[in-house]
Amino acid sequence: MFKKILITLLLLSIFSINSVLGQVASREEEDLYNFGMSLYGDGMYKLAAEQLDKFERNYPESKKLPEVRFYKAEALFKERDYVGAFIGYGKVISSYPGTDFALRSVIRLADCKYMAKNYSEAIRLYQDFIRRYPKSDLVAEAKYYTAESYFNQEKYGKAISGYDEIIKKYPQFKHVNYAHYSKGFSYFKQEKYSQAFLEFSKVVKSFPKSSIADASQFFMAECRFYHGNYKLAIPEYKKLFNNYPQSTYLPQAQFKIGESLLEQKKFSLARQAYQKVLTITESGDLRGAALYEIGEAFYREGEYPEAIVAYQEVIKVYPRSSQAVKAQQSIGWSYLKQGKFAEARKAFSEMITRYPQSGFVTSARYMIGNLFYYEKKYDDAIEEYEVLTENFPTSKLADDAVYWKGWCYYKKGRYDNAIYAFREVEKKYPDSKLIVKAKFQIAESLFRKKDFNLAGKVYQEVIDRYPRSRLVDDAYFGWGRSSYEKGDFVSALQSYRAII
């Protein structure tokens, strides 16, 4: 009897211990789950993914596993580990088909591709989701991001169709304001400014408290500006100041008011507008641009000394900015407009010295050569043109440099050198628009050499090869002169009559 009682007590003890151990294990599982999910809720996604992964390894039979795996993938997604997230969502789909987590994972596969900028694959996966779950509440979202994918591929027509479907079929969709905005931007990218204006205005009118209402108002103004309606653009920009006084677009809007006035040749008002930019922004780029445009307003008004002062201020305050580079170049042009060639040359030379990596170096070098040419300093001009062609042989100004090098030799009476240079234009730059002029100058050089026979042939070549050129009459006249000089009066009369 005693033995039976002892055995019974031992069994009860074992069951009690197992029960306690089970409760402890259950509590540990719950604690780890809660810890991982709380980390996720607090936005600590990397740590959350690590703890949820630990849960998955420690409790492979847990009923919480579908949720844990899904949120582990979500945490990876939030951490921008789209490859890891994609794999995680795939496991949820394959392991728990038919669950809500699986459904949400299907669209998340597409989101991974979208965020990774693999838009073609994103479109395919969004469309697959729509096909598989046509009645899901997430269909509108899938269609929206399909349209966004087309937008990012610059397939604006398809994007517009997608946004339009969302606007019409899903008016309660949480991002319908963005659908209007993106539809407007798609039209804007296509330079269909009237349609773009209409879509942006719908955001402003229907969603005045939206986070993109101010951006929509700004782009309404931009539509007017880029459509060339500068007068109408200004009041649209001003609405930003009245309706969205905290908008980050205010400095840009003020700058564009200046541009709109400048385009209307209201130079004094434009300068005032640009001055106001300086009072409402600390952005160095925009302040530098405003200072530069103040100089441009003076320049376009013909007030070149004042323009130079403004340009110099840009260089002084923002010496490393892109505006400073433009300002240095514009100083050269301002002196040139005043006929101050030496000062202009100095300004262009400083452009090369201060900003040797700038895209303006070739044009500065070219202008120095031209200034020497205007001053009849042909040897100096030749040197500058040669530096340009040697260092920048593929520049758009290289053919011009060779052409004007030919003119320098022509002016010096070195006709053989001139002929060689003019021939180089066609030889090295077969697509140059200066080939006709160069060919004509070859004939002129030959005439000056008194090689009337060959000169006449080259004049004829100009006439035959370029019958629509403005130089054809001059070529006929040159042919006539050449014929006359060699005693061929019949040909001379024939060529002169062609002009008459």
Summary of the structure (lengths in Angstrom):
residues: 500
radius of gyration: 37.6
end to end distance: 145.2
largest distance: 153.5
contacts: 1644
relative contact order: 0.03
helix: 79%
strand: 0%
